Amino acid sequence: MKMNVNVELDAGAKTFASGLLPDLIAALRRSRKGDLVAVISDDPAIGPELEAWCRFTRNSLVDTAIEEGRSRWVFRHGEAHETIAEDRPVGSRLWLYTNFDCNLSCDYCCVRSSPKAPRRALGIERVRRIATEAVELGVAEIFVTGGEPFMLPSIGEILAACAAAAPTTVLTNGMLFAGNRLRMLRALPRERVTLQISLDSPTPKRHDSHRGKGTWARAWNGIERARAEGFRVRLAATVSTDAEAEEFRSFLDAHHVSEENRVIRRIALRGSATQGIALAKSDLVPEVTITAEGVFWHPVGAEDNDLLVSREIFPLAESFAAVRRAFDREFEHQRRLAMIFNCA
């Protein structure tokens, strides 16, 4: 999907040695902090120099694509604006994308999940090996996400394996807690499993506009069901503005939801989203993320090549080491301290 931008610069055959730099400066003058600028060129060789220029000028390259035989780079004017959370050692959190299919088609899903998306399941055998090796690596938390993890018949086994290795949080829309899934849920250890359920607004209007008619009510029913079953429930809202975030905080305060049981994050301009915060690799403190396709830098871009670290998952120790090496390389560029974009 072509990324929408605020300013578009057709560089033709220009390079940094033949007039591209003044054009870039002029494009920045036509844009504001946070705007996206596209550079289209006949010469793909300018890519490394453009990336170096972005780093030097503290802009962030957020997308690269080939369109009709021409190269297109998109960079964000200035650094991302996001609240910085507490720092965490690389490798303390481990994310598992168990699948990519979902019962909903949320319009800002960062990995394009939907009922039509291929499952691309990680599988119980790989999860068991990951969980075993994670214990040896000192992983403090495991996060299980998708897609909708409760679409999987094996989700009970998956969560049990993860919970045996470390405290585990499963991200869900909360709509499938019935029948066999409810029986499976009841078999899980309450002290080791947290349910993070998505609820984007205090009332149905905004939530349903992103996720589908009637989804707010079904999510709220799921929240009440999970609480009744004795699980710790964390509520997670994805919002567009500071005003929406503050509105949701007031809602959570009124419902006596503690700080540790709330997550409020901005829409990331990834996947299905057509607006939101454009996040580059250099903006994100890495959180090791594993999918059926390999190891990624962060869960917000778990199908994007710019955040792919390795196609090889095992041994897990080498996957963690590869992420740390990539993180060290980011600091070699003397970038600012990377920010944490909280998914949980």
Contacts in CASP RR format, 6 or more apart in sequence:
PFRMAT RR
TARGET T0000
AUTHOR 0000-0000-0000
METHOD contacts of the structure
MODEL  1
MKMNVNVELDAGAKTFASGLLPDLIAALRRSRKGDLVAVISDDPAIGPEL
EAWCRFTRNSLVDTAIEEGRSRWVFRHGEAHETIAEDRPVGSRLWLYTNF
DCNLSCDYCCVRSSPKAPRRALGIERVRRIATEAVELGVAEIFVTGGEPF
MLPSIGEILAACAAAAPTTVLTNGMLFAGNRLRMLRALPRERVTLQISLD
SPTPKRHDSHRGKGTWARAWNGIERARAEGFRVRLAATVSTDAEAEEFRS
FLDAHHVSEENRVIRRIALRGSATQGIALAKSDLVPEVTITAEGVFWHPV
GAEDNDLLVSREIFPLAESFAAVRRAFDREFEHQRRLAMIFNCA
1 271 0 8 1.000
1 272 0 8 1.000
2 65 0 8 1.000
2 67 0 8 1.000
3 36 0 8 1.000
3 38 0 8 1.000
3 62 0 8 1.000
3 63 0 8 1.000
3 65 0 8 1.000
3 74 0 8 1.000
3 269 0 8 1.000
3 278 0 8 1.000
4 36 0 8 1.000
4 274 0 8 1.000
4 275 0 8 1.000
5 35 0 8 1.000
5 36 0 8 1.000
5 37 0 8 1.000
5 38 0 8 1.000
5 74 0 8 1.000
6 31 0 8 1.000
6 32 0 8 1.000
6 35 0 8 1.000
6 36 0 8 1.000
6 37 0 8 1.000
7 27 0 8 1.000
7 30 0 8 1.000
7 31 0 8 1.000
7 35 0 8 1.000
7 36 0 8 1.000
7 37 0 8 1.000
7 38 0 8 1.000
8 37 0 8 1.000
8 38 0 8 1.000
8 40 0 8 1.000
9 23 0 8 1.000
9 24 0 8 1.000
9 27 0 8 1.000
9 37 0 8 1.000
9 38 0 8 1.000
9 39 0 8 1.000
9 40 0 8 1.000
10 40 0 8 1.000
11 20 0 8 1.000
11 23 0 8 1.000
11 39 0 8 1.000
11 40 0 8 1.000
11 41 0 8 1.000
11 42 0 8 1.000
11 43 0 8 1.000
11 46 0 8 1.000
12 40 0 8 1.000
12 41 0 8 1.000
12 42 0 8 1.000
12 43 0 8 1.000
13 41 0 8 1.000
13 42 0 8 1.000
13 43 0 8 1.000
14 20 0 8 1.000
14 23 0 8 1.000
14 41 0 8 1.000
15 43 0 8 1.000
15 45 0 8 1.000
15 46 0 8 1.000
15 49 0 8 1.000
16 46 0 8 1.000
16 49 0 8 1.000
16 53 0 8 1.000
20 46 0 8 1.000
21 53 0 8 1.000
24 39 0 8 1.000
24 53 0 8 1.000
27 37 0 8 1.000
27 39 0 8 1.000
28 37 0 8 1.000
28 59 0 8 1.000
28 77 0 8 1.000
31 37 0 8 1.000
31 77 0 8 1.000
32 77 0 8 1.000
33 77 0 8 1.000
33 78 0 8 1.000
34 76 0 8 1.000
34 77 0 8 1.000
34 78 0 8 1.000
34 80 0 8 1.000
34 81 0 8 1.000
34 278 0 8 1.000
35 76 0 8 1.000
35 77 0 8 1.000
36 62 0 8 1.000
36 74 0 8 1.000
36 75 0 8 1.000
36 76 0 8 1.000
36 77 0 8 1.000
36 278 0 8 1.000
37 74 0 8 1.000
37 75 0 8 1.000
37 76 0 8 1.000
37 77 0 8 1.000
38 72 0 8 1.000
38 73 0 8 1.000
38 74 0 8 1.000
39 50 0 8 1.000
39 72 0 8 1.000
39 73 0 8 1.000
39 74 0 8 1.000
39 75 0 8 1.000
40 67 0 8 1.000
40 70 0 8 1.000
40 71 0 8 1.000
40 72 0 8 1.000
41 70 0 8 1.000
41 71 0 8 1.000
41 72 0 8 1.000
41 73 0 8 1.000
42 70 0 8 1.000
42 71 0 8 1.000
43 71 0 8 1.000
44 66 0 8 1.000
44 71 0 8 1.000
46 71 0 8 1.000
47 64 0 8 1.000
47 71 0 8 1.000
47 73 0 8 1.000
50 61 0 8 1.000
50 73 0 8 1.000
50 75 0 8 1.000
51 61 0 8 1.000
53 59 0 8 1.000
54 60 0 8 1.000
54 61 0 8 1.000
54 75 0 8 1.000
55 282 0 8 1.000
55 333 0 8 1.000
55 335 0 8 1.000
58 78 0 8 1.000
58 79 0 8 1.000
58 336 0 8 1.000
59 75 0 8 1.000
59 76 0 8 1.000
59 77 0 8 1.000
59 78 0 8 1.000
60 75 0 8 1.000
60 76 0 8 1.000
60 78 0 8 1.000
60 79 0 8 1.000
60 80 0 8 1.000
60 278 0 8 1.000
60 279 0 8 1.000
60 280 0 8 1.000
60 282 0 8 1.000
60 283 0 8 1.000
61 73 0 8 1.000
61 74 0 8 1.000
61 75 0 8 1.000
61 280 0 8 1.000
62 74 0 8 1.000
62 75 0 8 1.000
62 76 0 8 1.000
62 269 0 8 1.000
62 278 0 8 1.000
62 279 0 8 1.000
62 280 0 8 1.000
63 72 0 8 1.000
63 73 0 8 1.000
63 74 0 8 1.000
63 278 0 8 1.000
63 306 0 8 1.000
64 71 0 8 1.000
64 72 0 8 1.000
64 73 0 8 1.000
64 74 0 8 1.000
64 306 0 8 1.000
65 71 0 8 1.000
65 72 0 8 1.000
66 72 0 8 1.000
74 278 0 8 1.000
76 278 0 8 1.000
76 280 0 8 1.000
79 283 0 8 1.000
79 336 0 8 1.000
80 277 0 8 1.000
80 278 0 8 1.000
80 279 0 8 1.000
80 280 0 8 1.000
80 283 0 8 1.000
80 339 0 8 1.000
81 277 0 8 1.000
82 266 0 8 1.000
82 277 0 8 1.000
82 283 0 8 1.000
82 339 0 8 1.000
82 341 0 8 1.000
84 339 0 8 1.000
84 340 0 8 1.000
85 340 0 8 1.000
85 342 0 8 1.000
86 340 0 8 1.000
87 285 0 8 1.000
87 340 0 8 1.000
88 285 0 8 1.000
88 287 0 8 1.000
88 340 0 8 1.000
90 285 0 8 1.000
90 286 0 8 1.000
90 287 0 8 1.000
90 288 0 8 1.000
90 320 0 8 1.000
90 323 0 8 1.000
90 324 0 8 1.000
90 327 0 8 1.000
91 137 0 8 1.000
91 139 0 8 1.000
91 286 0 8 1.000
91 287 0 8 1.000
91 288 0 8 1.000
91 320 0 8 1.000
91 323 0 8 1.000
91 324 0 8 1.000
92 138 0 8 1.000
92 139 0 8 1.000
92 140 0 8 1.000
92 141 0 8 1.000
93 139 0 8 1.000
93 140 0 8 1.000
93 141 0 8 1.000
93 142 0 8 1.000
93 143 0 8 1.000
93 287 0 8 1.000
93 288 0 8 1.000
94 130 0 8 1.000
94 134 0 8 1.000
94 139 0 8 1.000
94 141 0 8 1.000
94 142 0 8 1.000
94 143 0 8 1.000
94 166 0 8 1.000
94 287 0 8 1.000
94 288 0 8 1.000
94 289 0 8 1.000
94 290 0 8 1.000
95 142 0 8 1.000
95 143 0 8 1.000
95 145 0 8 1.000
95 287 0 8 1.000
95 288 0 8 1.000
95 289 0 8 1.000
95 290 0 8 1.000
95 299 0 8 1.000
95 302 0 8 1.000
95 343 0 8 1.000
96 122 0 8 1.000
96 127 0 8 1.000
96 130 0 8 1.000
96 142 0 8 1.000
96 143 0 8 1.000
96 144 0 8 1.000
96 145 0 8 1.000
96 158 0 8 1.000
96 162 0 8 1.000
96 289 0 8 1.000
96 290 0 8 1.000
96 291 0 8 1.000
97 111 0 8 1.000
97 120 0 8 1.000
97 122 0 8 1.000
97 145 0 8 1.000
97 146 0 8 1.000
97 147 0 8 1.000
97 289 0 8 1.000
97 290 0 8 1.000
97 291 0 8 1.000
97 292 0 8 1.000
97 299 0 8 1.000
97 302 0 8 1.000
98 121 0 8 1.000
98 122 0 8 1.000
98 123 0 8 1.000
98 127 0 8 1.000
98 144 0 8 1.000
98 145 0 8 1.000
98 146 0 8 1.000
98 147 0 8 1.000
98 149 0 8 1.000
98 152 0 8 1.000
98 155 0 8 1.000
98 158 0 8 1.000
99 119 0 8 1.000
99 120 0 8 1.000
99 121 0 8 1.000
99 122 0 8 1.000
99 146 0 8 1.000
99 147 0 8 1.000
99 148 0 8 1.000
99 149 0 8 1.000
99 151 0 8 1.000
99 152 0 8 1.000
100 111 0 8 1.000
100 112 0 8 1.000
100 113 0 8 1.000
100 117 0 8 1.000
100 118 0 8 1.000
100 119 0 8 1.000
100 120 0 8 1.000
100 146 0 8 1.000
100 147 0 8 1.000
100 291 0 8 1.000
100 303 0 8 1.000
101 113 0 8 1.000
101 114 0 8 1.000
101 115 0 8 1.000
101 117 0 8 1.000
101 118 0 8 1.000
101 119 0 8 1.000
101 120 0 8 1.000
101 147 0 8 1.000
101 148 0 8 1.000
101 151 0 8 1.000
102 109 0 8 1.000
102 113 0 8 1.000
102 114 0 8 1.000
102 115 0 8 1.000
102 117 0 8 1.000
102 146 0 8 1.000
102 147 0 8 1.000
102 148 0 8 1.000
102 151 0 8 1.000
102 173 0 8 1.000
103 115 0 8 1.000
103 148 0 8 1.000
103 151 0 8 1.000
103 173 0 8 1.000
103 175 0 8 1.000
103 176 0 8 1.000
104 113 0 8 1.000
104 114 0 8 1.000
104 115 0 8 1.000
104 148 0 8 1.000
104 173 0 8 1.000
104 175 0 8 1.000
104 211 0 8 1.000
104 212 0 8 1.000
104 215 0 8 1.000
105 113 0 8 1.000
105 114 0 8 1.000
105 115 0 8 1.000
105 116 0 8 1.000
105 212 0 8 1.000
105 272 0 8 1.000
106 113 0 8 1.000
106 210 0 8 1.000
106 211 0 8 1.000
106 272 0 8 1.000
107 210 0 8 1.000
107 272 0 8 1.000
107 273 0 8 1.000
107 274 0 8 1.000
108 210 0 8 1.000
108 238 0 8 1.000
108 267 0 8 1.000
108 268 0 8 1.000
108 272 0 8 1.000
108 273 0 8 1.000
108 276 0 8 1.000
109 147 0 8 1.000
109 271 0 8 1.000
109 272 0 8 1.000
109 273 0 8 1.000
110 268 0 8 1.000
110 270 0 8 1.000
110 271 0 8 1.000
110 272 0 8 1.000
110 273 0 8 1.000
110 299 0 8 1.000
110 300 0 8 1.000
110 301 0 8 1.000
110 302 0 8 1.000
111 146 0 8 1.000
111 147 0 8 1.000
111 270 0 8 1.000
111 271 0 8 1.000
111 301 0 8 1.000
111 302 0 8 1.000
111 303 0 8 1.000
112 271 0 8 1.000
112 272 0 8 1.000
112 303 0 8 1.000
113 146 0 8 1.000
113 147 0 8 1.000
113 148 0 8 1.000
117 147 0 8 1.000
119 151 0 8 1.000
120 291 0 8 1.000
120 292 0 8 1.000
120 293 0 8 1.000
121 152 0 8 1.000
121 292 0 8 1.000
122 290 0 8 1.000
122 291 0 8 1.000
122 292 0 8 1.000
123 154 0 8 1.000
123 158 0 8 1.000
123 292 0 8 1.000
124 154 0 8 1.000
124 157 0 8 1.000
124 158 0 8 1.000
124 161 0 8 1.000
126 292 0 8 1.000
126 313 0 8 1.000
127 158 0 8 1.000
127 161 0 8 1.000
127 162 0 8 1.000
128 161 0 8 1.000
129 314 0 8 1.000
129 316 0 8 1.000
130 290 0 8 1.000
130 313 0 8 1.000
130 316 0 8 1.000
131 142 0 8 1.000
131 161 0 8 1.000
131 162 0 8 1.000
131 164 0 8 1.000
131 165 0 8 1.000
132 165 0 8 1.000
133 314 0 8 1.000
133 315 0 8 1.000
133 316 0 8 1.000
133 317 0 8 1.000
134 142 0 8 1.000
134 165 0 8 1.000
134 166 0 8 1.000
134 316 0 8 1.000
135 165 0 8 1.000
135 166 0 8 1.000
136 317 0 8 1.000
137 316 0 8 1.000
137 317 0 8 1.000
137 320 0 8 1.000
138 166 0 8 1.000
139 165 0 8 1.000
139 166 0 8 1.000
140 166 0 8 1.000
140 167 0 8 1.000
141 166 0 8 1.000
141 167 0 8 1.000
141 168 0 8 1.000
141 169 0 8 1.000
142 162 0 8 1.000
142 163 0 8 1.000
142 165 0 8 1.000
142 166 0 8 1.000
142 167 0 8 1.000
142 168 0 8 1.000
142 169 0 8 1.000
143 168 0 8 1.000
143 169 0 8 1.000
143 170 0 8 1.000
143 171 0 8 1.000
143 299 0 8 1.000
143 343 0 8 1.000
143 344 0 8 1.000
144 158 0 8 1.000
144 159 0 8 1.000
144 162 0 8 1.000
144 168 0 8 1.000
144 169 0 8 1.000
144 170 0 8 1.000
144 171 0 8 1.000
145 170 0 8 1.000
145 171 0 8 1.000
145 299 0 8 1.000
145 343 0 8 1.000
146 171 0 8 1.000
148 172 0 8 1.000
148 173 0 8 1.000
148 175 0 8 1.000
148 176 0 8 1.000
149 155 0 8 1.000
149 158 0 8 1.000
149 159 0 8 1.000
149 170 0 8 1.000
149 171 0 8 1.000
149 172 0 8 1.000
150 170 0 8 1.000
150 172 0 8 1.000
150 174 0 8 1.000
150 176 0 8 1.000
150 177 0 8 1.000
150 181 0 8 1.000
151 176 0 8 1.000
152 158 0 8 1.000
155 170 0 8 1.000
155 181 0 8 1.000
155 184 0 8 1.000
156 184 0 8 1.000
156 185 0 8 1.000
156 187 0 8 1.000
156 188 0 8 1.000
159 168 0 8 1.000
159 170 0 8 1.000
159 188 0 8 1.000
159 193 0 8 1.000
160 187 0 8 1.000
160 188 0 8 1.000
160 189 0 8 1.000
162 168 0 8 1.000
163 188 0 8 1.000
163 189 0 8 1.000
163 192 0 8 1.000
163 193 0 8 1.000
164 192 0 8 1.000
167 192 0 8 1.000
167 193 0 8 1.000
167 194 0 8 1.000
168 192 0 8 1.000
168 193 0 8 1.000
168 194 0 8 1.000
169 193 0 8 1.000
169 194 0 8 1.000
169 195 0 8 1.000
169 196 0 8 1.000
169 234 0 8 1.000
169 344 0 8 1.000
170 193 0 8 1.000
170 194 0 8 1.000
170 195 0 8 1.000
170 196 0 8 1.000
171 196 0 8 1.000
171 198 0 8 1.000
171 236 0 8 1.000
171 343 0 8 1.000
171 344 0 8 1.000
172 195 0 8 1.000
172 196 0 8 1.000
172 197 0 8 1.000
172 198 0 8 1.000
173 197 0 8 1.000
173 198 0 8 1.000
173 211 0 8 1.000
173 215 0 8 1.000
173 218 0 8 1.000
173 219 0 8 1.000
174 195 0 8 1.000
174 197 0 8 1.000
174 198 0 8 1.000
174 218 0 8 1.000
174 219 0 8 1.000
174 222 0 8 1.000
174 223 0 8 1.000
174 226 0 8 1.000
175 215 0 8 1.000
175 218 0 8 1.000
175 219 0 8 1.000
175 222 0 8 1.000
177 185 0 8 1.000
177 222 0 8 1.000
177 225 0 8 1.000
177 226 0 8 1.000
177 229 0 8 1.000
182 225 0 8 1.000
182 229 0 8 1.000
185 226 0 8 1.000
185 229 0 8 1.000
185 231 0 8 1.000
186 229 0 8 1.000
190 230 0 8 1.000
190 231 0 8 1.000
190 232 0 8 1.000
193 231 0 8 1.000
193 232 0 8 1.000
194 231 0 8 1.000
194 232 0 8 1.000
194 233 0 8 1.000
194 234 0 8 1.000
195 226 0 8 1.000
195 231 0 8 1.000
195 232 0 8 1.000
195 233 0 8 1.000
195 234 0 8 1.000
196 233 0 8 1.000
196 234 0 8 1.000
196 235 0 8 1.000
196 236 0 8 1.000
196 263 0 8 1.000
196 344 0 8 1.000
197 219 0 8 1.000
197 222 0 8 1.000
197 223 0 8 1.000
197 226 0 8 1.000
197 233 0 8 1.000
197 234 0 8 1.000
197 235 0 8 1.000
197 236 0 8 1.000
198 211 0 8 1.000
198 219 0 8 1.000
198 236 0 8 1.000
198 237 0 8 1.000
198 238 0 8 1.000
199 207 0 8 1.000
199 216 0 8 1.000
199 219 0 8 1.000
199 220 0 8 1.000
199 223 0 8 1.000
199 235 0 8 1.000
199 236 0 8 1.000
199 237 0 8 1.000
200 206 0 8 1.000
200 207 0 8 1.000
200 210 0 8 1.000
200 211 0 8 1.000
200 216 0 8 1.000
200 237 0 8 1.000
200 238 0 8 1.000
200 239 0 8 1.000
200 248 0 8 1.000
201 207 0 8 1.000
201 216 0 8 1.000
201 237 0 8 1.000
201 239 0 8 1.000
201 244 0 8 1.000
201 247 0 8 1.000
201 248 0 8 1.000
201 251 0 8 1.000
202 247 0 8 1.000
202 248 0 8 1.000
202 250 0 8 1.000
202 251 0 8 1.000
203 216 0 8 1.000
204 214 0 8 1.000
204 215 0 8 1.000
204 216 0 8 1.000
204 217 0 8 1.000
206 244 0 8 1.000
207 215 0 8 1.000
207 216 0 8 1.000
207 219 0 8 1.000
208 214 0 8 1.000
208 215 0 8 1.000
208 216 0 8 1.000
210 238 0 8 1.000
223 233 0 8 1.000
223 235 0 8 1.000
226 233 0 8 1.000
227 233 0 8 1.000
232 261 0 8 1.000
233 261 0 8 1.000
234 260 0 8 1.000
234 261 0 8 1.000
234 262 0 8 1.000
234 263 0 8 1.000
234 344 0 8 1.000
235 252 0 8 1.000
235 257 0 8 1.000
235 261 0 8 1.000
235 262 0 8 1.000
235 263 0 8 1.000
236 262 0 8 1.000
236 263 0 8 1.000
236 264 0 8 1.000
236 265 0 8 1.000
236 344 0 8 1.000
237 244 0 8 1.000
237 245 0 8 1.000
237 248 0 8 1.000
237 262 0 8 1.000
237 263 0 8 1.000
237 264 0 8 1.000
237 265 0 8 1.000
238 265 0 8 1.000
238 266 0 8 1.000
238 267 0 8 1.000
239 245 0 8 1.000
239 248 0 8 1.000
239 264 0 8 1.000
239 265 0 8 1.000
239 266 0 8 1.000
239 267 0 8 1.000
240 266 0 8 1.000
240 267 0 8 1.000
240 275 0 8 1.000
240 276 0 8 1.000
245 264 0 8 1.000
245 266 0 8 1.000
248 264 0 8 1.000
249 262 0 8 1.000
249 264 0 8 1.000
252 262 0 8 1.000
263 342 0 8 1.000
263 343 0 8 1.000
263 344 0 8 1.000
265 341 0 8 1.000
265 342 0 8 1.000
265 343 0 8 1.000
266 276 0 8 1.000
266 277 0 8 1.000
267 273 0 8 1.000
267 275 0 8 1.000
267 276 0 8 1.000
267 277 0 8 1.000
268 276 0 8 1.000
268 277 0 8 1.000
268 279 0 8 1.000
268 300 0 8 1.000
268 301 0 8 1.000
268 341 0 8 1.000
269 275 0 8 1.000
269 276 0 8 1.000
269 277 0 8 1.000
269 278 0 8 1.000
269 279 0 8 1.000
270 279 0 8 1.000
270 300 0 8 1.000
270 301 0 8 1.000
270 304 0 8 1.000
271 301 0 8 1.000
271 303 0 8 1.000
271 304 0 8 1.000
277 341 0 8 1.000
279 300 0 8 1.000
279 341 0 8 1.000
280 306 0 8 1.000
281 297 0 8 1.000
281 298 0 8 1.000
281 306 0 8 1.000
281 307 0 8 1.000
281 330 0 8 1.000
282 330 0 8 1.000
282 333 0 8 1.000
282 335 0 8 1.000
282 338 0 8 1.000
283 338 0 8 1.000
283 339 0 8 1.000
283 341 0 8 1.000
284 297 0 8 1.000
284 298 0 8 1.000
284 300 0 8 1.000
284 307 0 8 1.000
284 338 0 8 1.000
284 339 0 8 1.000
284 340 0 8 1.000
284 341 0 8 1.000
285 298 0 8 1.000
285 327 0 8 1.000
285 338 0 8 1.000
285 339 0 8 1.000
285 340 0 8 1.000
286 297 0 8 1.000
286 298 0 8 1.000
286 323 0 8 1.000
286 324 0 8 1.000
286 326 0 8 1.000
286 327 0 8 1.000
287 297 0 8 1.000
287 298 0 8 1.000
287 299 0 8 1.000
287 343 0 8 1.000
288 295 0 8 1.000
288 319 0 8 1.000
288 320 0 8 1.000
288 323 0 8 1.000
289 295 0 8 1.000
289 296 0 8 1.000
289 297 0 8 1.000
289 298 0 8 1.000
289 299 0 8 1.000
289 301 0 8 1.000
289 302 0 8 1.000
290 296 0 8 1.000
290 313 0 8 1.000
290 319 0 8 1.000
291 302 0 8 1.000
291 303 0 8 1.000
293 303 0 8 1.000
293 308 0 8 1.000
293 311 0 8 1.000
294 308 0 8 1.000
294 309 0 8 1.000
294 310 0 8 1.000
294 311 0 8 1.000
294 312 0 8 1.000
294 313 0 8 1.000
295 308 0 8 1.000
295 309 0 8 1.000
295 310 0 8 1.000
295 311 0 8 1.000
295 312 0 8 1.000
295 313 0 8 1.000
295 319 0 8 1.000
295 322 0 8 1.000
295 323 0 8 1.000
296 302 0 8 1.000
296 303 0 8 1.000
296 304 0 8 1.000
296 307 0 8 1.000
296 308 0 8 1.000
296 309 0 8 1.000
297 307 0 8 1.000
297 308 0 8 1.000
297 309 0 8 1.000
297 323 0 8 1.000
297 326 0 8 1.000
298 307 0 8 1.000
298 341 0 8 1.000
299 343 0 8 1.000
300 307 0 8 1.000
300 341 0 8 1.000
300 343 0 8 1.000
301 307 0 8 1.000
309 319 0 8 1.000
309 322 0 8 1.000
309 323 0 8 1.000
309 326 0 8 1.000
310 318 0 8 1.000
310 319 0 8 1.000
310 322 0 8 1.000
312 318 0 8 1.000
312 319 0 8 1.000
313 319 0 8 1.000
327 338 0 8 1.000
330 338 0 8 1.000
END
